[in-house]
Amino acid sequence: MGVLEHSYRKTVNVLLLARLIILFGAIVLGARMGSVAIGFAGGLGVLVLGLTGVPVSADAIPFDVIGIIMCVIAAIAAMQLAGGMDYLVQLAERFLRRNPKRVTLYAPIVTWLMTVLAGTGHTAFSTLPVIVEVAKEGRVRPSRPLSVAVIASQMAIVASPISAAVVFMASILEPLGVGYLQLLAVMLPATFLAIFPTAWVANRMGKELDDDFVYQQRLRDGLVAPPNGREAAVVKQGAKTSVAIFLIAIVLVMVYATLISDQIGLIQDPAIPRNEAIMAIMLAAAAVILLTSRSQAAEVLNTQVFKSGMSASVCVLGVAWLGTTFINHYLEDIQSIAGDVLQAQPWLLAVVLFFAACLLYSQAATAKALMPAALAIGVSPLTAVAAFPAVSALFVLPTYPTLLAAVEMDDTGSTRIGKYVFDHPFLIPGVICIAIAVALGYAIGAAVL
């Protein structure tokens, strides 16, 4: 009997090791291929896991998360087509140019606010060229504002009223007594206040431009464009209207989600649940924007926001399906091993989420894969809320789209990835920002929840 038991345990351990290799192998493959291939590799990983005996089900696909991302992106893409994004970028540029010397502080405020309002970090793409220009005008090393601006746009996802990550977190926390507005009341100040000490640190990283060998070499080679300012884009006639419609849609989402929440309960047994309401409101907003701006609907498909957002949806589908399939299969083992540890050291949840987000490349996918398991183990709602910002650790591997865009747009060469992969200017500000946001989450959550 002992021999059989030993043989069985050995087989189980070998299978676990093989499946871990499949899990991480698929994620690494996707990261190397980049872009939408991260989702493709996730699907490949699911297929191979299934061939090793892991049950595969479509229930592990976060269709609600993907649906919200797609609908929000559709509304933003319609707003971009109507000129709304150009209008917002102009407002951001005026703010940044008020004092170019302070661009490291102002830039993350801009990207944080735009992401909170839009529910996606892809809005940061449009502001990165402005940040580079303003930094060069103020003789500020562009890697400093760019690094903290990219981090702020990732952190803002966990504070956005319409992000898929926040909506999912609210849905699993409400039965435990934490409402949608309470979650936002913790995440909004925690992530925003974390920007300032992060910007202070980022502003002291790297050499000054005049002392940077790479910059000086690129300057001699004529590869650095002079900071002559950018030509102001012509804002379309319906641009302001499209922004107003989108903002009204956000307010409607927040009001409706509050009215149907368990805490308020003014609408009992609503005909339209919250997730479905968000999707419907966002699609309706897109339709109204197209009607009022008289834009061609087919052109929405060609916008940069739409392409990036649909790519993100595929990535979430593949990677979240892969991660959830693996975790569901080993959930009992995870609970038995991690339960006592997390109850004794609850702050470790943030560490687990941090490293999971590095691999899953999505705040929503990370929350979907791990938060239900954490709560099932017995982690308190306060700990779950406080640790939530850690799902924004998408900057560790320098392959995330906004991070790569920042590297490519900085013609001074100051925002560069070192030969050891992890030695890039986003890592230290990102770790600091998450650590501070988690600490603030505990402090504010203790008062709010």
N, C-alpha and C positions, 0 to 999 in steps of 0.2 A: 504493500500500500504506500509506503514511504517513497519507494522508487517511482511509482506512478505519479504521485503528487509532485515530486521533484521534477519529473519529466514534463508534467502539465505546466508547472510554473515557468519552466525554462522556455516552453513554446510560447506562453503568453508574453513573457518578457521580450522574446525575439520579435513577436508580432507587433508589440508596442513600439519597439525600436524602429522597426521597418515603417510603421505608420507615421512615426514622428519624422523620419527621413523624408517620407512622401510629402507630409505637410509642409515642412520647411523648404524642401526641395522645390515644390511648386511655387511657393512665395518668392524664393530667391530667383527662380527662373523668370517669373513675371517681372520682378524688380529689374533684372538685367535687360529684359526686352523693352520694358518701359511702357508708358501710356496705357492704352486699353488692353494691352497684352497681359496686364496684371490680372484682369478678370478672366481672360482666356486660360491662363495658367491655373487659376483657381478651379475652373471647370475640369481641366485635365487632372488636377489633384483629386477632385471628387470621384472621377471615373476610376482612377487607380486605387483609391481607398475602397471603393465598392468592390473591386476585384479581389481585395484582400479579406473581404468578409464584413466590412463595416456597412451597416444598413444605410442606404441613401434614400432620402425622402425630399419631396418638394416643399414639405413643411419647414425645412431648415432654411429655405430661401426667404430673406426678409422683404417680401413683396410690398408690405406697407411702407417700409423705409424707401425702397426704390421708387414706389409710386409718388411719394411726397417729393423726393429729389427731382423726379422728372417733371412734375407739375410746377414746382417752384422755378425750375430752370426754364420751362416754357414761358412763364410770365416774365421772367427777367429778360429772356431773349426777345420777347415782343417789345419790352421797354427799350432794349438796346436798339432794335430796329427803328423804333419811333424817335430815337435820339436821346432818350432818357439817361443812358449811361454817359454819353458825351457831356450832358448837362451836369451830372453828378461829378464827373472828373474835373470839369471847369471849376466847380465849387471847391473841390479838394485842392486844386492847384492854387487857387487864391489863398486858401488857408495856409498851405505849405510855404508860399512865397512871402508870407507876412514877415518871417524871420528865417532865412535860409540857414543861419547858424544853428537853429534849434530843430532842424529837420529830423534828427534822430528821435526827438520827443514827439513832434507833430505827426510824423509818418505813421506810426502804429495806431495813433488815435483815429486817423482817417481809415486805415484798413480794418480796424476793429469795428468801427461804426458801420462801414459799408457792408461788412459780413454779417453783423447782427441784423441789419435791416433786410439783407437779401437771403440769408440762410445758406449761403454758399461762399466759400473762400475764393471762388474763381473771379469774383469782382475785383480782387487785388491785381489781376493782370493789367487792368487798364491804368492803374495808378503807379505801377513800378517805373515806367519811363519818366514820369513826372518826378518821382523821388530821386532818380539818378541825376536829372537835370538840376534840380534844386540843390542837391548835395554838392555838385560841382560848382555851382554858383557861390555857395557858402564855404568852399574849400574844405568840405567835410568828406572824409573817406566814405564813399557810397556804401561799402559793406556794412557800416554801422546802422544807418537807417533801414537799409534793405533787410538786414537780418531780423531786426526786431519787428519790422512791418509784416514780414512773412509769418513770423511766429504769432503776432497779434491776430492776423487773419485766420489762423488755424484755431487759436484759443477761442475766438468769438463764436465759433460754431456751437459750443456748449452753452452759449448765452443767447442764442437767437430764438425768438418766439416761433419761427417757422422752420427751423432746421429739423431734419429727420431724427437726429440724435436726441434733441431735447424732447420732441414729441414722444419718442419711444421711452425715454427715461420717465417722463411724466406718467405714461400708461402703466408702467410696472411699479411705480412708487405710490400712485394714488390709492390702491388697496391697502397700503401700509400707512396711510394718513398724511402723505406729502403731496400737496396739490401742484398743479401746473404753475400757478402764479408764485407759489412758495419756492419752487425750483428756480424760477427766473429771478426771484428776489435775492437768492443766494449767488447764482452764477453771474448775473450782470455786474454787481460791484466787485466780486472776487476776481473775475477775469480782467475787468477794466483797471482796477487799482494795481494789479500785478504788472501792468505795462510800465509803470513809472520807474520802479527800481530796476526792471529789466533794461529799459532804455538808458538808465544811468550807467549800468555795467557795459552795455554794448558801445556806448560812446567813448569808452576807454580801451576798446579792443583794437588791436592792429596798429601798425605804424601810421603816422600822418602821411598824407599823399606825397608830400615833398621828399619823404624819407623812404618811400616804397620803391624798391628796385624794379618790380614788375611794371608799376605805373610809369616810372621814368623811362623804361625801355619802350613801352607802348607809345609814350609821348614822342620819343625820338623817331619811332617808326611811322608816326602819323596815324595811329590807330585810335586816338582819343579825340572825339569831336569836341570843339569848344562849347562851353555852356552859353549858347546864344539864345536860349529860351525856346519854347515850342510855339508853333503857330496855333493860335486858338481855333479849335474846330468850330465850324458853323453849326450852331444848334438848330435843329429842325423846329418847325412851328409847334408841333404837338409834343415836344420833349417834356416840358414842365407838366403838361396834363398827364402824360404817361407815368411820370414819377408820382404825381398825386394819386392816381388810380392805384398804383402798386402799394403806396403807403396806406391808403384806405383799406385795401385788401388785408394788409397785415393787422390793422386795428380790428377788422371784422373777425379775423382768426382768433385774436386774443380775447375779444369780448365773448364770442361764441364758446370758446373753450372754457372760459370762466363760468358762463351761465350753465353749462351742462356738467361742470365738475362736481365731484362728490361733496366738496367743501361748501360750495354755494348752493347747488342743486335747485336753481330756479326753474330749470327745464328737466322734468323727470322723463326717463325713457325717450330720449330724443330720436326722431326719425332718422337724423343724419349723425352718426358718431363723429368724434373729433377728427380722426385721420381722414375719413372720407370728406368731411367738411373742408379741411385744409386743401385737399386736392381739388375739390369742386370750386372753391373760392379762387384758387390760383388760376385754374383754367378759365374761369369766368373773367377774371381780371385780364388775362391775355386776350380774350375775345373783345372785351371793351376797349382795350388799348389799341388793337388793330382797327376797330371800327372808328374810334375817335381820331386816330392818326392817319386813317386811310392808307395804311401800309399793306403791301402784298403779303399774304399769309405764307406763300411759298418761300419768301426770302428769310423767314424766321430760321429755316433749316441751315442757312448759310452763315448765321451769326457765330462769332467766336464763343460766346457764352453757351449757345445751344450745343455746339460740337464738344466743348469741354465737359458740359454737364451730362450729356448722354454717355460720354466715355466714362465718367465717374460712376454712372448708374451700372454700367457693365462691370466695372471693377468691383463695386460693392456686391453685385450679384455673385460673381465668381468667388471672391475672397471670403465673403461672409458665409456662403454656402459651404465652402471648404472648412472654415474654422468651426462653424456650428455643428457640422456633421461629425467632426472629430470629437468635439467637446461633449455632444450628446451621447456618443458611444461610451465615453469614459467618465460620464458625469458622477456616477456613484463612487468611483475610485477617487475622483477629484475632491468630492465632498468629504470622504473619509480621511484623506490625506491633508487637505487644506483647511478643513473646518476648524479644528482646534487651533491651528496656527493663526488663522485670520481673526478668530475670536480673541486670542491672546494679544495679537499684534495687528489691529485693524488697519493701521497705516500701510501695511504691506499690500493692501488691495490697490492702492495708487501705483505701487511699483509693478504689480502684475499687469495692470491696465497700460502702464507706460510701455512696457516691453511688447505687449500684445499689439498695441497701436503701431509700433515700429514696423510690424510685419503685416498687419491687416490693412494699412493705408486708408483707413476711414474711421472717423469718430463714431458714426452710426453703426458700422459693422462691428467695431470693437465692443461698443455698449451692448449690441444685440447678442454677441457671442458670449460675453462674460458676466454681464450684470445680473441676469436671471440666476445664473449658477451661484454668484456671490450672495445674493439675497436668500437663495435656498439653503445655503450653508449656515446662515444665521447672522450675516453681516447686518449691522443696524442701518436704517434709512439715512441717518446723519452721516455715517461713514461712507455710504454709497454716493451721496450727494457731494460730500467734500472731495472724494476721490475722482469724481466725474471729469474734472479738467485734464486728468492724466491721459484720457483717450485722445488728446490732441498731439501726442508725440509722433507726428508724421514727419518730423524733420531729422531724425537720427540718421537714417540712410538718405543720402542726398539725391533722391530720385523723384521726389514729389514735384508735380508740375509747376506750382508757383515758386518753389525753391529753385528749380532749374531755370525758370524764366528770369528770376532775379540775377542768377549767375550770367546768363546770356546777355541781359540788357545792360550790365555794368561794363562799359567799354574801357574803364580805367584798369580793369583786371584785379581790383581789390576784393571783389566777391568771387573767390575761387575755391575750388575743392582740392585739397592737398592730395599727395600721393598715397596717404594711408586711409583714404575714403572718409573716415570719421573726423578728420581735422579740417572742418569747414566752419565758417563764421556763424552758422545757425545753431550749432549744438549747445554751446554754453548759455546763450540767451534763452533758448528753448527750455533747457533743464531748469534754469532759474525761474522763468515765468511760470512753469507748471508747479514747481515746489511752493512758490509764494501763493499761487491761486488755490492750491490744495489747503495750505495753512489758513488762508483767509476763508476758504469754504467751511472749514471746521469752526472758525470763530463766528462767522456770520450765521452759519447754519444752526449753531447752538442757540442763537438769539431768535431766529426766525421760525425754526421747525418746532 
